[in-house]
Structure formats: structure tokens, C-alpha cells
Amino acid sequence: MLAQFNLGGAYLKGHGVSKDSIAAYKWLFLAAENGHNDARAICNALAKKLDADAVMKAQDLAKNWQAEFKKANKRQR
């Protein structure tokens, strides 16, 4: 969860990666889903700055990443 939060912040600010609001929202959304309260607050604020299509795209990317992550974990067991 902390890594997701940090990655979201990096994309939001452009630290070490290209600034990307959709990628930032994706990672912050994942961190928020995992219980990170600061991520939830930042994600909510970012959602107000993005248009609805961008938010939906970021949420879809997050959900797809989460599904792939779960599949990969099952294969490793």
C-alpha cells in the first residue's frame, strides 16, 4: 500500500517519471482501496481536477492491474 501511494505521488509530481495524472490516480486509487487514508484524500481531490473519462480510465487501469496481480500471485503458489 505504501509503495502504491509513493508511486502515485511520483506520477502526480513527475518525480523520476513523466508527470501523468491518470497513472497517479491509478496508483493512489489502489493505495486507497488498500486502506491508505492519505491516498484516498488525494485521489478524491485529483478526481475533481480530472474529467469523468479520465477517472474511469484510471479506475479501469487500476482494476485490471489488480486482477493481473492476483492472477500472478496464484500462479506463484
Secondary structure, DSSP 8 states (H G I E B T S, - for coil): -HHHHHHHHHHHHTSSS---HHHHHHHHHHHHHTT-HHHHHHHHHHHHHS-HHHHHHHHHHHHHHHHHHHHHHHHH-
